[in-house]
Amino acid sequence: MRIIAGTFGGRLFQSPGSFKTHPMSDKIRGALFNMLGDIDGLTVLDAFAGSGALSFEAISRGAKNAVAIESDLAAQKIIQKNIHDLDLARQVKAIKASANAWLQTTPTTDYFDIILLDPPYNDLQINLIERLTKRLAPSGTVVVSWPGDQELPELPGLVLIVAKKYGDAQLGFYQA
């Protein structure tokens, strides 16, 4: 895999290569960040991090920092290796836990400008996604990656502002 654009554009990183993760394609990842626009200085929560691709792309495009949460052991090891290889330890914090466990142990005062939610398509966990959106900072954006053959979720307190389909996947952009 590679970082598409920004400071680290073109740099390569590894993917877990596990059936438990579904890495977002370069095309969709590029579209996601192009639609977000200028993210310089913003904070990012990447709640189902997989390889860390969304966190690394965000940092490359100017985000202040990113929290990458991943529960799969193999994926956690890949994220740590990628953070080391890309020299991003000061900007990307890898959390070795489920998003649910993180929510239960992290102060409710931690808010993020951008929340990126790319859950496993075989276990979409809508209740968990709804709880994660409560960590959105005022005027922030939530982006949900969702199977293309299903309706995007309704998220309490948020409005779906843009929906884009990409074959078997789609992105939903939500704001308060």
C-alpha positions as CSV (number, residue, x, y, z in Angstrom):
1,M,0.0,0.0,0.0
2,R,1.0,3.6,-0.4
3,I,0.3,7.0,0.9
4,I,-1.4,8.9,-1.9
5,A,-0.7,12.6,-1.3
6,G,0.8,15.1,1.0
7,T,4.2,15.2,2.8
8,F,4.5,11.4,2.7
9,G,2.9,10.9,-0.7
10,G,4.3,7.9,-2.5
11,R,5.7,6.3,0.7
12,L,4.9,2.6,1.0
13,F,3.6,0.8,4.1
14,Q,2.4,-2.7,4.8
15,S,-1.1,-4.2,5.1
16,P,-2.1,-7.0,7.5
17,G,-3.3,-9.2,4.5
18,S,-5.9,-10.8,6.8
19,F,-9.4,-11.6,5.9
20,K,-10.4,-9.7,9.1
21,T,-9.5,-6.4,7.5
22,H,-10.6,-4.9,4.2
23,P,-8.1,-2.2,3.2
24,M,-9.7,0.8,1.6
25,S,-8.5,1.1,-2.0
26,D,-6.3,4.0,-3.1
27,K,-9.2,5.3,-5.2
28,I,-11.7,5.5,-2.3
29,R,-9.1,6.7,0.2
30,G,-8.1,9.5,-2.3
31,A,-11.7,10.4,-2.8
32,L,-12.4,10.5,1.0
33,F,-9.5,13.0,1.6
34,N,-10.3,15.1,-1.4
35,M,-13.8,15.5,-0.2
36,L,-12.6,16.4,3.3
37,G,-10.5,19.1,1.8
38,D,-8.0,21.1,4.0
39,I,-7.5,19.1,7.2
40,D,-4.4,21.0,8.3
41,G,-4.0,21.1,12.1
42,L,-7.1,18.8,12.7
43,T,-7.3,15.8,15.0
44,V,-8.4,12.4,13.7
45,L,-9.9,9.3,15.2
46,D,-9.4,6.2,13.0
47,A,-11.5,3.7,15.0
48,F,-11.1,0.5,12.9
49,A,-7.6,1.2,11.7
50,G,-6.6,-2.0,9.9
51,S,-3.2,-1.1,8.5
52,G,-3.3,2.5,9.7
53,A,-3.8,3.8,6.1
54,L,-6.4,6.4,7.0
55,S,-4.3,7.8,9.9
56,F,-1.1,7.9,7.8
57,E,-2.9,9.6,4.9
58,A,-4.4,12.2,7.3
59,I,-1.0,13.0,8.8
60,S,0.5,13.3,5.3
61,R,-2.2,15.8,4.4
62,G,-1.6,18.0,7.4
63,A,-3.6,16.6,10.3
64,K,-2.1,17.5,13.7
65,N,-2.4,13.9,15.1
66,A,-4.3,10.7,14.7
67,V,-5.5,8.0,17.1
68,A,-5.5,4.6,15.3
69,I,-7.6,2.0,17.2
70,E,-7.3,-1.7,16.2
71,S,-8.4,-4.9,17.9
72,D,-6.8,-7.5,15.6
73,L,-3.4,-8.6,16.9
74,A,-1.8,-9.0,13.4
75,A,-3.1,-5.6,12.3
76,Q,-1.8,-4.0,15.5
77,K,1.7,-5.3,14.8
78,I,1.5,-4.0,11.2
79,I,0.3,-0.5,12.4
80,Q,3.2,-0.4,14.9
81,K,5.7,-1.4,12.2
82,N,4.3,1.2,9.8
83,I,4.4,3.9,12.4
84,H,8.1,3.1,13.0
85,D,9.0,2.8,9.3
86,L,7.3,6.0,8.4
87,D,8.7,7.8,11.6
88,L,5.2,8.9,12.7
89,A,5.4,8.0,16.4
90,R,4.9,11.7,17.4
91,Q,1.8,12.1,15.3
92,V,0.0,8.7,15.3
93,K,-1.0,6.9,18.5
94,A,-1.8,3.3,18.0
95,I,-4.3,1.9,20.5
96,K,-4.2,-1.9,20.9
97,A,-7.8,-2.5,21.9
98,S,-11.3,-2.7,20.5
99,A,-13.1,0.6,19.8
100,N,-15.6,-0.4,22.5
101,A,-12.8,-0.9,25.1
102,W,-11.2,2.4,24.1
103,L,-14.5,4.2,24.6
104,Q,-14.9,2.7,28.1
105,T,-11.3,3.7,29.2
106,T,-10.8,7.1,27.5
107,P,-12.0,10.3,29.2
108,T,-15.2,11.6,27.6
109,T,-13.4,15.0,27.1
110,D,-11.4,13.6,24.2
111,Y,-13.0,15.0,21.0
112,F,-11.9,14.8,17.4
113,D,-12.3,17.1,14.4
114,I,-12.6,14.1,12.0
115,I,-13.8,10.6,12.9
116,L,-13.1,7.9,10.3
117,L,-15.1,4.7,10.7
118,D,-14.3,1.8,8.4
119,P,-15.8,-1.2,10.4
120,P,-15.5,-4.8,9.2
121,Y,-18.2,-5.3,6.6
122,N,-19.2,-8.6,8.2
123,D,-19.8,-6.9,11.6
124,L,-20.8,-3.3,11.1
125,Q,-21.5,-2.6,14.8
126,I,-24.0,0.2,14.4
127,N,-24.4,0.7,18.2
128,L,-20.6,1.2,18.6
129,I,-20.5,3.5,15.6
130,E,-23.2,5.7,17.2
131,R,-21.3,5.8,20.5
132,L,-18.0,6.7,18.7
133,T,-19.7,9.7,16.9
134,K,-20.3,11.2,20.4
135,R,-16.6,12.0,20.3
136,L,-17.0,14.4,17.4
137,A,-15.9,18.0,18.1
138,P,-18.3,20.8,17.2
139,S,-18.3,21.5,13.5
140,G,-16.4,18.2,12.9
141,T,-17.0,15.5,10.3
142,V,-17.7,11.8,10.6
143,V,-16.9,9.6,7.6
144,V,-18.3,6.1,7.4
145,S,-17.2,3.4,5.0
146,W,-20.1,1.1,4.4
147,P,-21.0,-1.8,2.1
148,G,-22.3,-0.5,-1.2
149,D,-25.3,-2.7,-1.2
150,Q,-26.7,-1.4,2.1
151,E,-28.3,1.8,3.2
152,L,-25.9,4.2,5.0
153,P,-26.8,4.3,8.7
154,E,-28.7,7.1,10.3
155,L,-26.6,8.6,13.1
156,P,-28.4,10.4,15.9
157,G,-27.5,14.1,16.1
158,L,-25.7,14.0,12.7
159,V,-26.9,14.9,9.2
160,L,-25.7,12.9,6.1
161,I,-24.3,15.7,3.9
162,V,-22.6,13.6,1.1
163,A,-22.9,10.0,0.0
164,K,-20.7,8.5,-2.7
165,K,-20.7,4.9,-4.0
166,Y,-17.6,3.1,-5.3
167,G,-18.6,-0.4,-6.5
168,D,-19.0,-2.6,-3.5
169,A,-18.3,0.2,-1.0
170,Q,-19.6,3.7,-0.2
171,L,-18.7,6.7,1.9
172,G,-21.1,8.7,4.0
173,F,-20.0,12.2,5.3
174,Y,-21.9,13.4,8.3
175,Q,-21.9,16.7,10.3
176,A,-23.8,18.0,13.3
